[in-house]
Amino acid sequence: APEGKVWFLPHFQVYHPKKPDQIRVVFDCSAVFEDDSLNKHLLQGPDWMKALVGVLTRFRKEDVAVSCDIEQMFHSFYVNEEHRDYLRFLWFQDSDIDKPIKEYRMNVHLFGAVSSPGVANFGLTATAKEGREEFGKKSSEFLQEDFYVDDGLKSFPSAEDAVTTIKNAQAMCASANLRLHKFASNSKQVLESLPAEDRSKDLKDLDLRHDTLPLQRSLGTYWCIETDTFGFKIELKDKPCTRRGMLSTVCSVYDPLGMAAPVILTGKQILQDLCRDNYGWDEPVLDDILSRWERWRSDLFLLDKVKMPRCVKPVGFGDPVKVEIHSFSDASDVGIGQVSYLRLASAKGEVHVSFLMAKARVAPLKSMSTPRMELTAAVVSVNVASMLSKELCYEEIEEIYHTDSTVVLGYINNEARRFHTYVGNRVQYIRDRSDPK
């Protein structure tokens, strides 16, 4: 820092409704003074984060599942001493409100600084690369490929494999003064191999031989460890029946894999109707739309009953000898939809099909022909399947696409004629990423 240059940061506390005993201090690095802020001078750095859907999808590959967390990840990485004067803040001496306010400065990276995620992820990746030779390839790949910021999700073919990888990953992290803890698993053998203080809070005091394993929240997704299923826990806040309140309610259902995509689509369609009728953000809605909304909102709680197996193959299935992703796309005058399934064949000739991911979008306000809508759905299908194929990391995987539109199939298989720009661009996009046959 140039001589005498300092910056003071305002700070505030954040309470998580599901963690009432925990307060997180966030520094407002975007706070502006004389048209300047700390974040304006910080570089965000490259995006080292893995795709959240990719981490969740790989979490479903094998029988034994493990989730964990890096303790205070941002605070585990120090800021260069010459830069710490930019991280000054005011606080009571000895945290006693009866004592005078003093100047302090942070020594570590902050929640609220635009550079912190890049620095922390770079540090974790560097730790994994440096420890690869000493602690093993599997543990190194676990830290590099299966963490989303500080949350790790990994599935293993056996409990023994999980225990070995976990122990090596913990030792690798400890070599860089990082602590891997808050472990949860559907395998009691894995949990018994860990000291109680390293287990997730809900698992610390359990008698693992008799007690039922609890519900675990992993990357915002509810994982029932005992039944090894994904599900929902709908908790809706009272919001005004306005466009703003309705948007907040629709967005509050967190569903990264699209398990509830058809349900959420109905809520999005109601919102689109409000846009079409030029409703203001805080304007009360009329009774006809209000009754549709209240019916949809009350039915949302039925999602609590929806359960999906976490693992994409049944117990004892073994390693698949053939892997296929089957993707279906469709469209109507109100929306477009896509769904992908994983089809596995075992060495014994067994076949198992599992839901992977779905997407649903409302139709654009500007009317469009049904064949063009079907073609747009096919593009979404190719995007999703290509991403899943890459993220699943099977050695060999075949992508197969299904559509009920003969017009779209004709577009894709046509070698002779030229299309309008809209159709031509999308047909070329599909052909670049798949084979017409």
Secondary structure, 3 states (H helix, E strand, C coil): CCCCCCCECCEEEEEECCEEEEEEEEECCCCCECCECCHHHCCCCCCCCCCHHHHHHHCCCCCEEEEEEECCCHHHCECCHHHHHHHEEEEEHHHCCCCCEEEEECCECCCCCCCHHHHHHHHHHHHHHHCHHHHCHHHHHHHHHCEECCEEEEEECCHHHHHHHHHHHHHHHHCCCCCEEEEEECCHHHHHCCCHHHECHHHCCCCCCCCCCCEEEECCEEEECCCCEEECCCCCCCCCCCHHHHHHHHHCCCCCCCCCHHHHHHHHHHHHHHHHCCCCCCCCCCHHHHHHHHHHHHHHHHHHHCEEECCCCCCCCCCCCEEEEEEEEEECCCEEEEEEEEEEECCCCCEEEEEEEEEEEECCCCCCCHHHHHHHHHHHHHHHHHHHHHHHCCCCCEEEEEECCHHHHHHHHCCCCCCCHHHHHHHHHHHHHCCCC
